[in-house]
Amino acid sequence: MNPEILNRKGARKTQDIPTEVIELLNSGKIETVNLTEWLGVDHLKLIEIVFAELGFDQGEINLISKEIKSQKKPSTMNTTKVIGSTLYQLYFKTEKLDEVFNKLSSHSSDSIRCYSPYLIGLNENLTIDEKLAKSQKLVADKHFGVREVVWMALRPEIDKNLEKSITVLYEWTSSEDENIRRFTTESTRPRGVWCKHIERLKKNPEIALPILENLKSDSSKYVQDSVGNWLNDASKTKPEFVINLCDRWKIESPTRETEKIIKRAKRTIDKR
């Protein structure tokens, strides 16, 4: 592989992605390196090539392609969900579900790995504990796209099983992996981005205090930003909760890390 391709920074605009790069992305040979590339992947071409290599039946590939084309408002995130959901429907009653999941979740292409979380999130035979445990490798994935898709795929189940999820995620806040720690807040944000709100946390943000308290002085900026965003979400419906919590943290945790989180958490409040 050309070192220049492997070490590229990535184009700023989709139309500026080099032909060689987009062809490699669309054939699953390399990972995307930025959001522009991630959005520029042609998933119809990608599954036609890679799914055939993985042993999928052409009839199944055609069915998935049909579902992709039938979208009223196509987007990369929704296309990813459509592919993952269709695969689940094709395999959830078969013994091949785990095999398909393993093939997808271990693939070298980040776009292919992004399909796999839906095989967990939609699986009604798994408890929320099992879904979270089975997803942890994806939660810790080195690629930003996979990490974003996995929390979106599991968020509806976390919402349905909020207390149990928070019990599990509380344990994750002690992980050495910042990606795993960050998932605990990103997946439970009261409002979140590009996703349905968690109404119970908008009304009662204190439910998530076990997670928030353990991360109030986290050393990772990646985690700090997520905690700050979580609290900023909460401030739009329960500003008094955020104000009181931040005031207490100032006293209990007088660190630069906590200070950064508080500043981000109160940015909506401070504009009022």
C-alpha positions in Angstrom: 0.0 0.0 0.0 1.2 3.5 -0.9 2.5 5.2 2.3 1.1 8.5 1.1 -2.4 7.0 1.1 -2.0 5.3 4.5 -0.6 8.5 6.1 -3.0 11.0 4.4 -4.8 13.6 6.4 -8.0 13.4 4.3 -9.7 15.8 2.0 -11.8 18.7 3.3 -14.5 18.3 0.7 -16.0 15.0 -0.7 -15.3 16.0 -4.3 -11.6 16.4 -3.4 -11.1 12.9 -2.3 -8.6 11.3 -4.7 -9.9 8.7 -7.0 -7.5 6.1 -5.8 -8.6 6.7 -2.2 -12.3 6.6 -2.8 -11.9 3.4 -4.8 -10.0 1.8 -1.9 -12.6 3.0 0.5 -15.5 1.7 -1.6 -13.8 -1.7 -1.8 -13.2 -1.9 2.0 -9.4 -1.9 1.6 -8.7 1.1 3.8 -10.3 3.0 6.6 -11.6 6.6 6.4 -9.4 9.1 8.2 -11.9 12.0 8.7 -15.6 12.8 8.5 -15.4 13.9 4.9 -14.2 10.5 3.8 -16.6 8.7 6.1 -19.5 10.6 4.5 -18.0 10.1 1.0 -18.1 6.2 1.0 -20.6 4.7 -1.5 -22.2 2.0 0.6 -23.9 0.4 -2.4 -20.5 -0.3 -4.0 -19.0 -1.2 -0.6 -21.4 -4.0 0.2 -21.4 -5.3 -3.4 -17.7 -5.9 -3.2 -17.1 -6.7 0.5 -20.3 -8.8 1.2 -19.5 -11.0 -1.8 -16.0 -11.5 -0.4 -17.5 -12.4 2.9 -19.7 -15.1 1.4 -23.1 -13.3 1.4 -25.6 -14.6 -1.1 -26.1 -12.3 -4.1 -29.8 -12.3 -3.4 -29.2 -11.0 0.1 -26.9 -8.3 -1.3 -29.5 -7.3 -3.8 -32.2 -7.0 -1.0 -29.9 -4.8 1.1 -29.2 -2.6 -1.9 -32.9 -2.3 -2.6 -33.4 -1.1 1.0 -30.7 1.4 0.7 -32.2 2.9 -2.5 -35.7 3.1 -1.0 -34.7 5.6 1.7 -36.7 8.8 1.5 -33.9 10.9 3.1 -30.7 9.0 2.6 -27.7 9.9 4.8 -24.6 8.0 5.8 -25.8 7.4 9.3 -29.2 6.2 8.2 -27.8 4.0 5.4 -25.6 2.4 8.0 -28.6 1.7 10.2 -30.6 0.4 7.2 -27.8 -2.1 6.3 -27.3 -3.3 9.9 -31.1 -3.6 10.5 -31.6 -5.5 7.2 -28.8 -7.9 8.1 -30.4 -8.5 11.5 -33.7 -9.3 9.9 -32.0 -11.7 7.5 -30.1 -13.6 10.2 -31.8 -13.2 13.6 -33.6 -16.5 13.3 -30.6 -18.4 12.0 -27.5 -19.9 13.6 -25.3 -17.6 11.5 -26.1 -14.3 13.4 -22.9 -14.5 15.6 -20.8 -15.5 12.6 -22.0 -12.5 10.6 -21.5 -10.2 13.6 -17.9 -11.5 14.0 -17.1 -11.0 10.3 -18.4 -7.4 10.3 -17.0 -6.3 13.7 -13.5 -7.5 12.9 -13.3 -6.2 9.3 -10.5 -3.8 8.4 -13.0 -1.3 7.0 -14.5 1.0 9.6 -17.6 1.4 7.4 -18.1 -2.4 7.5 -17.6 -2.5 11.3 -20.2 0.2 11.6 -23.0 -2.2 10.5 -22.3 -4.6 13.3 -23.7 -2.7 16.4 -27.2 -3.1 15.0 -26.9 -6.9 15.2 -26.5 -6.4 18.9 -28.9 -3.5 19.6 -31.8 -5.1 17.8 -31.3 -8.6 19.3 -34.3 -9.3 21.5 -32.7 -12.4 22.9 -30.0 -10.4 24.7 -30.4 -8.5 28.0 -29.1 -5.0 28.2 -26.2 -6.3 30.3 -25.3 -8.8 27.5 -25.7 -6.1 24.8 -23.3 -3.8 26.5 -20.8 -6.5 27.2 -20.9 -7.8 23.6 -20.5 -4.2 22.4 -17.5 -3.2 24.5 -14.9 -4.0 21.8 -16.8 -1.7 19.4 -17.1 0.9 22.1 -13.3 0.9 22.3 -12.8 0.8 18.6 -9.9 3.1 17.4 -12.1 4.6 14.7 -14.4 7.6 15.6 -17.1 6.5 13.2 -17.6 3.1 14.8 -17.6 4.6 18.3 -20.4 7.0 17.3 -22.5 4.4 15.6 -22.3 1.9 18.5 -23.7 4.4 21.0 -26.5 5.3 18.6 -27.4 1.7 18.0 -27.6 0.9 21.7 -29.1 4.1 22.9 -32.8 3.0 22.5 -32.1 -0.1 24.6 -30.3 2.0 27.2 -33.3 4.3 27.4 -35.6 1.3 27.9 -33.4 -0.1 30.6 -32.1 3.1 32.1 -31.4 2.1 35.7 -29.8 -1.2 34.8 -27.8 0.4 32.1 -26.4 3.1 34.4 -25.4 0.4 36.9 -23.3 -1.3 34.2 -22.0 2.0 32.8 -21.0 3.2 36.2 -18.5 0.3 36.3 -17.2 1.4 32.9 -16.3 4.8 34.2 -13.3 3.2 35.9 -12.0 1.7 32.6 -8.4 2.6 31.6 -9.8 3.2 28.1 -11.0 6.7 27.5 -13.3 5.6 24.7 -15.1 3.3 27.1 -15.4 6.0 29.7 -16.6 8.5 27.2 -19.3 6.0 26.0 -21.0 6.1 29.4 -21.9 9.8 29.0 -22.2 10.0 25.3 -24.8 7.2 25.1 -26.9 8.7 27.9 -26.9 12.4 27.0 -30.4 13.7 27.7 -30.7 15.4 24.3 -27.8 14.0 22.3 -27.1 14.7 18.6 -29.0 13.1 15.7 -31.0 10.9 18.1 -34.2 10.7 20.1 -34.0 12.5 23.5 -34.1 10.5 26.7 -37.1 12.1 28.4 -36.5 10.7 31.8 -33.0 12.2 32.0 -34.3 15.5 30.8 -36.7 15.6 33.7 -34.6 13.7 36.2 -30.9 14.1 35.4 -29.9 13.0 38.9 -30.5 9.4 37.8 -27.2 9.5 36.0 -25.2 11.0 38.9 -23.2 7.8 39.6 -21.7 8.1 36.1 -21.2 11.9 36.3 -19.6 11.9 39.7 -17.0 9.4 38.7 -15.9 11.5 35.7 -16.0 14.9 37.2 -12.2 15.2 37.0 -11.4 12.8 34.2 -7.9 13.3 32.7 -9.1 12.9 29.1 -10.3 15.9 27.1 -12.4 13.5 25.0 -14.3 12.5 28.2 -14.3 16.0 29.7 -16.1 17.3 26.6 -18.7 14.6 26.7 -19.4 15.2 30.4 -19.7 18.9 29.8 -22.0 18.3 26.9 -24.2 15.9 29.0 -24.6 18.6 31.6 -25.2 21.3 29.0 -28.1 19.1 27.7 -29.5 18.8 31.2 -29.2 22.6 31.7 -31.9 23.2 29.1 -34.6 21.6 31.1 -33.1 21.5 34.7 -30.7 24.4 35.0 -30.9 24.4 38.8 -29.6 20.8 38.8 -26.5 21.8 36.8 -25.9 25.0 38.7 -26.0 23.2 42.1 -23.9 20.3 40.9 -21.2 22.6 39.4 -21.2 24.7 42.6 -20.6 21.6 44.6 -17.9 20.2 42.2 -16.0 23.5 42.5 -15.6 22.9 46.2 -15.1 19.1 46.2 -12.9 18.9 43.0 -10.9 22.1 42.5 -8.9 20.7 39.5 -8.3 22.1 36.0 -10.1 19.1 34.6 -13.3 19.8 36.6 -13.0 23.5 35.8 -13.1 22.7 32.1 -16.1 20.5 32.5 -18.0 23.1 34.4 -17.3 25.8 31.8 -18.6 23.6 29.1 -21.6 22.4 31.2 -22.7 26.0 31.9 -22.3 27.5 28.4 -26.1 27.7 27.8 -26.8 28.9 31.3 -24.1 31.6 31.0 -25.7 33.0 27.8 -29.0 33.7 29.6 
